[in-house]
Amino acid sequence: MPKVTVVIPNFNHGRFLEKRIASVLSQTYQDFDVVYLDDASTDNSAQVAAKYLGDPRIQEVRNEVNSGRSFTQWNKGVRLAQGDYVWIAESDDYADERFLETLVNKMDCNPSVGLAYCQSIRVDDDGSPITAIEEFLRSEGRWGNDFINDGREECRLYLSSRNTIPNASAVLIRRSAYEEAGYADETMRLCGDWLMWVKLLLVSDIAFIAEPLNYYRTSTNSVRQMNNGRSTYHEEAYRVVRHALDNLSIPTETLEQTCQTLLGGWVDAVIRKRTLRPWRQTRNIYRNAKTVDHRLKSRIIRNVASTIAHSFLPGNGS
């Protein structure tokens, strides 16, 4: 049995797929197999993948109908995995050749770790570096060095308030921990990764590698999708925080900051950006928010008033 199963979920990333697969096959650590999951792509993905399917380590699984959910594909890949560790290598990203060697060694030396991840560099469609994820993480200084932490403590202090693991391709997962955590929530569209990290860290520990060994592509299409899905993001983000609260004692100051940040983003998306959402979406966000934020009504009044006042200041489009 291979030590690692690399799951490559793909939908219409044919232009990036060759670099993705090549960066997997060229790893200095070679004890792995590959599960390539094509989610009914309509571009040239089949032609690109065909170049590599002669490699006996690669298993191709194609959907006839698009699943519509990234996290359905995650779960499918893990269920097909044979390795002790699983690397969900998203099809538009790529990796340094030492990615597996570094993270496998870290997990082998620390049996309690169920999730290990490294620093990432964000790149555009052409592979040119743009504002680095590492700058976001290093803003607090903590992510400048390697660390190992108790999983529940990591959730309590950090992942309960924001997703500090911003790219799945940077993560190596212990398959037994993923199974124990209950798999990814397939109803999620945008925050399923964040929720999965929380669930994993409720049952295992975390390791971080400060060296950037992952390249995370922020394409034009992904930015557009995120902008269009801001309401979905806020609805799901409150669900993640609720899950953390159900399982952990979150410090009051952390929860207060989280509530302010989430509501600020929600109000900004609805009012300042002039992107009024259907009532059903707003109602769903409100329903989830009130399970987390016991000061929600008063906080909404203050935020809306402040945002409206800001929008009418000179130079703000009034």
URWO-V447328 format. One record per pair of residues at least 24 apart in sequence whose C-alpha atoms are under 7 Angstrom apart, sorted by sequence separation. I is the first residue (numbers start at 1). J is the second residue. D is the distance in Angstrom with one decimal. If there is no record, write none. Layout:
BEGIN
i={I/I}
j={J/J}
d={D/D}
END
This chain:
BEGIN
i={33/34/35/36/37/38/39/40/33/34/35/36/37/38/40/6/40/177/4/5/6/7/8/9/10/11/39/177/3/4/5/6/7/8/9/10/11/39/234/2/3/4/5/6/7/8/9/10/11/12/14/2/11/12/14/18/2/12/14/17/163/13/234/12/14/259/272/267/267/159/230/264/272/35/191/155/190/170/169/191/195/155/191/152/167/235/239/242/120/151/152/231/235/238/242/151/234/238/118/117/118/151/235/117/151/238/116/117/150/151/115/116/149/150/115/116/149/115/148/149/114/115/148/114/147/148/147/146/114/146/9/146/145/144/143/28/103/7/27/28/20/23/26/27/29/20/23/29/20/27/28/17/20/23/16/17/19/5/16/93/5/5/13/4/13/90/2/3/4/5/6/7/8/88/89/161/1/2/3/4/5/6/7/8/9/10/88/160/1/3/4/5/6/7/8/9/6/8/87/160/87/86/87/114/85/86/85/86/85/86/84/85/114/115/116/117/118/119/84/113/114/115/116/117/118/119/121/112/113/114/115/116/117/118/119/120/123/125/156/112/113/118/119/120/121/122/123/124/125/156/161/113/118/119/120/121/122/123/124/125/156/161/118/119/120/121/122/123/124/120/122/161/75/75/71/71/72/99/71/69/96/95/96/95/69/94/95/71/94/93/93/93/92}
j={57/58/59/60/61/62/63/64/58/59/60/61/62/63/65/32/66/203/31/32/33/34/35/36/37/38/66/204/31/32/33/34/35/36/37/38/39/67/262/31/32/33/34/35/36/37/38/39/40/41/43/32/41/42/44/48/33/43/45/48/194/45/266/45/48/293/307/303/304/198/269/303/311/77/233/198/233/214/214/236/240/201/237/201/216/284/288/291/170/201/202/281/285/288/292/202/285/289/170/170/171/204/288/171/205/292/171/172/205/206/171/172/205/206/172/173/206/173/206/207/173/174/207/174/207/208/208/208/177/209/73/210/210/210/210/97/172/77/97/98/91/94/97/98/100/92/95/101/93/100/101/91/94/97/91/92/94/81/92/169/82/83/91/83/92/169/82/83/84/85/86/87/88/168/169/241/82/83/84/85/86/87/88/89/90/91/169/241/83/85/86/87/88/89/90/91/89/91/171/244/172/172/173/200/172/173/173/174/174/175/174/175/204/205/206/207/208/209/175/204/205/206/207/208/209/210/212/204/205/206/207/208/209/210/211/212/215/217/248/205/206/211/212/213/214/215/216/217/218/249/254/207/212/213/214/215/216/217/218/219/250/255/213/214/215/216/217/218/219/216/218/258/183/184/184/185/186/213/186/186/213/213/214/214/189/214/215/192/215/215/216/217/217}
d={4.8/4.6/4.9/4.8/5.0/4.7/5.0/5.4/6.1/6.1/6.1/6.1/5.9/6.2/5.5/6.9/5.0/6.8/6.5/5.5/6.2/5.9/6.2/6.2/6.0/6.0/5.1/6.8/5.7/4.5/5.0/4.6/4.8/4.8/4.7/5.0/5.2/6.5/6.9/5.4/5.8/6.6/5.7/6.1/6.0/5.9/6.2/6.1/6.7/4.9/6.3/4.9/5.0/6.2/5.3/6.3/6.2/5.4/4.1/6.9/5.5/6.6/6.3/6.3/6.5/6.2/6.6/7.0/6.5/6.7/6.9/6.6/6.3/6.7/6.6/6.2/5.9/5.5/6.9/5.9/5.4/6.8/6.3/5.7/6.8/6.5/6.3/7.0/6.7/4.2/5.2/6.8/4.4/5.7/5.9/6.0/6.5/5.6/5.5/5.2/6.9/5.4/6.5/4.3/3.9/6.9/5.7/6.1/4.8/5.5/6.7/5.3/6.0/6.5/5.9/6.6/5.5/4.8/5.7/6.5/5.7/6.4/4.3/4.8/5.8/6.3/5.3/5.3/5.6/4.8/6.5/5.1/5.1/5.9/6.4/5.8/6.8/5.7/4.4/5.7/5.8/5.9/6.0/6.0/5.9/6.5/5.7/4.9/6.0/6.7/6.3/5.7/4.8/6.5/6.8/6.4/6.6/5.6/5.2/6.9/6.3/4.8/6.3/4.3/6.1/5.6/6.8/4.6/5.9/6.3/5.8/6.0/6.1/6.5/4.7/6.8/6.6/5.2/5.4/4.7/4.9/4.7/4.8/5.1/5.9/5.3/5.8/5.5/6.6/6.4/5.7/6.4/6.1/5.9/5.7/6.1/6.6/5.9/6.4/5.8/4.9/5.9/6.4/6.8/6.6/5.1/5.4/6.4/4.6/6.0/6.1/5.3/5.0/6.8/5.7/6.5/5.6/6.3/5.6/5.7/5.7/5.1/4.5/5.1/4.4/5.2/6.3/5.9/4.3/6.3/6.5/5.7/6.2/5.9/5.6/4.8/6.5/6.6/6.4/5.7/5.2/6.4/4.2/6.2/6.3/5.8/5.9/5.5/6.9/6.8/6.9/6.5/6.1/6.4/4.7/4.9/4.7/4.8/5.3/5.1/5.3/7.0/6.3/6.7/5.6/6.1/5.8/6.1/5.6/6.5/6.7/5.1/6.2/6.4/6.0/6.8/5.3/5.5/5.3/6.7/4.9/5.9/6.2/4.6/6.4/6.3/5.7/6.6/5.3/5.8/5.1/5.5/6.2}
END
